[in-house]
Amino acid sequence: MFIHAMQHNSELDAFRTEVRAFCTREIPPQVARKQARGQHLEKDEYDAWLKRLGARGWLTGKWPKEHGGLGWPPEQFLAFQEELGRSGAPPLVSFGPTMAGPVIYTFGTPEQKKRYLGDIISNNTWWCQGYSEPGAGSDLAGLKTRAVREGDQYVVNGQKIWTSMAHWADMMFALVRTDPNAKKQEGISFLLIDMKSPGITVRPIIGITLGHHLNEVFFENVRVPVENRIGEANKGWTYAKFLLANERVGNVDVAKLEAYLHQIRSLLEATREGGKALAEDPAFQRRLAEHEVGLATVKALMADQLAAARANGAPSLMGAAALKLRGTELVQAILQTGIDALGRHGMVYQSAALHAGWNGELIGPEESADVIYEHLYRRAATIYGGSSEVQKNISAKGALGL
Ligand SMILES: Cc1cc2nc3c(=O)[nH]c(=O)nc-3n(C[C@H](O)[C@H](O)[C@H](O)COP(=O)(O)OP(=O)(O)OC[C@H]3O[C@@H](n4cnc5c(N)ncnc54)[C@H](O)[C@@H]3O)c2cc1C
């Protein structure tokens, strides 16, 4: 259900115009060119763009004003996402603004808020998420990375895995075990770890896309000041769950969904089979219509969760699970339509074409490599942030009151 309490449509329209004009003006031409071809951006290209958004407060527009946000109502956040998606803007990165930030402003000390929030708002700090371990994914509370207190420091030993963008990160928010004897959810603490600390090793994992996005992170006697702990010792599970609800809302990227739909619609219009554009094929028309309806549903579910976050400080665990489930199924369905539209060209993955400067011969339409890359990458959408089965368990437990 959309809420229109805060803004008249004319204000929202003016905001949309402002975002569009900003994107036209502020996305550097070489970044726009790469984006149009689906090519990978370098960290400094992302960083420069995110800093431009950050200078306006737009990375954290939905944060409450008292924590440095703009207090955007749900419809403004959604409008922002839609306009970014339609303008071909580089994707947002959610580890700081959607995950670390809300935990810090909700549970952090005044010193922690002062130290970290400003740098998240302006994108001066890149964050990564140290939750999963080789033996702890769906069973996250089974994590084993150990933090032993020595005076005013913790000494951390262990391993994290699947750590997205750890190789770019300045800071990690991490779950560590501080009491090995307690019930597993009760012996966990939540630490903010400087990635430059001695004893941290980051090793790449090359995934199905053949790109470097994922990592393993090893900790060997890493010293973390106790002042970097969020909230109380052994209460980390509470903050971890709060973060997961925000993460799952953030896992559904409306800007990306808009951009994919736009790209695939153009592909269907440009691809001719038997003398006719695929866009005229009733089967593809039906699928596009289903995707449009799916996107409207996802936006409505998201608006509900954004409203819940404004009213209660956090989205609901159950609502976020339903949104994550629907949104990630939708992204996979849209990209599957893209692969089907590519037909035989969908079978040739020229990953080298995703790097600027490549001047080989493309097999198939210009967007082939990008559509295939996104299709492969988003196979993980129903895994990261908690698998679909886990989201169904959360929904079922919530609905049955278990
Ligand atoms: C691209 C990508 C990026 C990621 N980024 C990060 C990151 O930045 N930081 C981070 O901490 N983690 C990250 N992850 C890890 C992610 O959170 C885990 O992969 C996920 O939680 C699943 O855990 P697992 O891989 O250990 O699988 P498992 O937990 O071993 O699950 C295997 C299968 O069993 C099913 N299953 C497990 N338990 C149940 C159950 N109780 N009921 C029904 N079915 C069940 C699962 O649904 C799944 O199909 C990322 C993963 C991917 C793929």
PDBQT file of the ligand as one rigid body, heavy atoms in Angstrom, charges set to zero:
ROOT
HETATM    1  C1  LIG A 501      26.930 -14.036  -4.879  1.00  0.00    +0.000 C 
HETATM    2  C2  LIG A 501      26.907 -14.218  -3.395  1.00  0.00    +0.000 A 
HETATM    3  C3  LIG A 501      27.265 -13.147  -2.577  1.00  0.00    +0.000 A 
HETATM    4  C4  LIG A 501      27.301 -13.315  -1.190  1.00  0.00    +0.000 A 
HETATM    5  N1  LIG A 501      27.750 -12.274  -0.413  1.00  0.00    +0.000 NA
HETATM    6  C5  LIG A 501      27.885 -12.458   0.915  1.00  0.00    +0.000 A 
HETATM    7  C6  LIG A 501      28.475 -11.434   1.730  1.00  0.00    +0.000 A 
HETATM    8  O1  LIG A 501      28.858 -10.364   1.232  1.00  0.00    +0.000 OA
HETATM    9  N2  LIG A 501      28.639 -11.671   3.049  1.00  0.00    +0.000 N 
HETATM   10  C7  LIG A 501      28.221 -12.835   3.635  1.00  0.00    +0.000 A 
HETATM   11  O2  LIG A 501      28.367 -12.964   4.848  1.00  0.00    +0.000 OA
HETATM   12  N3  LIG A 501      27.681 -13.827   2.897  1.00  0.00    +0.000 NA
HETATM   13  C8  LIG A 501      27.504 -13.670   1.556  1.00  0.00    +0.000 A 
HETATM   14  N4  LIG A 501      26.974 -14.681   0.778  1.00  0.00    +0.000 N 
HETATM   15  C9  LIG A 501      26.657 -15.970   1.418  1.00  0.00    +0.000 C 
HETATM   16  C10 LIG A 501      25.180 -16.276   1.500  1.00  0.00    +0.000 C 
HETATM   17  O3  LIG A 501      24.551 -15.538   2.517  1.00  0.00    +0.000 OA
HETATM   18  C11 LIG A 501      25.042 -17.797   1.729  1.00  0.00    +0.000 C 
HETATM   19  O4  LIG A 501      25.528 -18.437   0.565  1.00  0.00    +0.000 OA
HETATM   20  C12 LIG A 501      23.623 -18.225   1.980  1.00  0.00    +0.000 C 
HETATM   21  O5  LIG A 501      23.169 -17.751   3.233  1.00  0.00    +0.000 OA
HETATM   22  C13 LIG A 501      23.442 -19.764   1.927  1.00  0.00    +0.000 C 
HETATM   23  O6  LIG A 501      24.373 -20.388   2.752  1.00  0.00    +0.000 OA
HETATM   24  P1  LIG A 501      25.319 -21.572   2.186  1.00  0.00    +0.000 P 
HETATM   25  O7  LIG A 501      25.954 -21.088   0.927  1.00  0.00    +0.000 OA
HETATM   26  O8  LIG A 501      26.201 -21.994   3.307  1.00  0.00    +0.000 OA
HETATM   27  O9  LIG A 501      24.326 -22.744   1.788  1.00  0.00    +0.000 OA
HETATM   28  P2  LIG A 501      23.686 -23.822   2.761  1.00  0.00    +0.000 P 
HETATM   29  O10 LIG A 501      23.221 -23.153   4.005  1.00  0.00    +0.000 OA
HETATM   30  O11 LIG A 501      24.638 -24.957   2.891  1.00  0.00    +0.000 OA
HETATM   31  O12 LIG A 501      22.439 -24.281   1.941  1.00  0.00    +0.000 OA
HETATM   32  C14 LIG A 501      22.477 -25.266   0.895  1.00  0.00    +0.000 C 
HETATM   33  C15 LIG A 501      21.065 -25.541   0.437  1.00  0.00    +0.000 C 
HETATM   34  O13 LIG A 501      20.290 -26.118   1.511  1.00  0.00    +0.000 OA
HETATM   35  C16 LIG A 501      19.096 -25.359   1.730  1.00  0.00    +0.000 C 
HETATM   36  N5  LIG A 501      18.803 -25.300   3.161  1.00  0.00    +0.000 N 
HETATM   37  C17 LIG A 501      19.663 -25.076   4.171  1.00  0.00    +0.000 A 
HETATM   38  N6  LIG A 501      19.023 -25.070   5.365  1.00  0.00    +0.000 NA
HETATM   39  C18 LIG A 501      17.708 -25.276   5.094  1.00  0.00    +0.000 A 
HETATM   40  C19 LIG A 501      16.534 -25.365   5.907  1.00  0.00    +0.000 A 
HETATM   41  N7  LIG A 501      16.593 -25.200   7.240  1.00  0.00    +0.000 N 
HETATM   42  N8  LIG A 501      15.333 -25.588   5.295  1.00  0.00    +0.000 NA
HETATM   43  C20 LIG A 501      15.265 -25.720   3.926  1.00  0.00    +0.000 A 
HETATM   44  N9  LIG A 501      16.353 -25.671   3.122  1.00  0.00    +0.000 NA
HETATM   45  C21 LIG A 501      17.546 -25.432   3.693  1.00  0.00    +0.000 A 
HETATM   46  C22 LIG A 501      19.421 -23.976   1.202  1.00  0.00    +0.000 C 
HETATM   47  O14 LIG A 501      18.248 -23.271   0.833  1.00  0.00    +0.000 OA
HETATM   48  C23 LIG A 501      20.300 -24.277   0.001  1.00  0.00    +0.000 C 
HETATM   49  O15 LIG A 501      19.505 -24.590  -1.125  1.00  0.00    +0.000 OA
HETATM   50  C24 LIG A 501      26.919 -14.552  -0.602  1.00  0.00    +0.000 A 
HETATM   51  C25 LIG A 501      26.524 -15.607  -1.427  1.00  0.00    +0.000 A 
HETATM   52  C26 LIG A 501      26.533 -15.453  -2.800  1.00  0.00    +0.000 A 
HETATM   53  C27 LIG A 501      26.144 -16.633  -3.646  1.00  0.00    +0.000 C 
ENDROOT
TORSDOF 0
